[in-house]
Amino acid sequence: MYLLKRDDGGLPRNHIIETKDVKKRSDLRESEKLKTTAERRCFRSMSSEGIEVTFREQVQRDDIAALIKRVLAG
């Protein structure tokens, strides 16, 4: 998990990257896909309570720095 500081001094954004040891998302087992779906729902629920959480999966070919930059840009 990464805490991304805000320039305006507001509460940090919680950014969670779930790493998967596969080359592409389509290689994930069905049980992993179900876990990810549950995680997304949990984090959405937290966001609705005012705790800002973003969640991304990372597979072998993904670059963590690029994922974080995309979150910061969006």
Order of alpha helices (4+ residues) and beta strands (2+ residues): beta-beta-alpha-beta-alpha
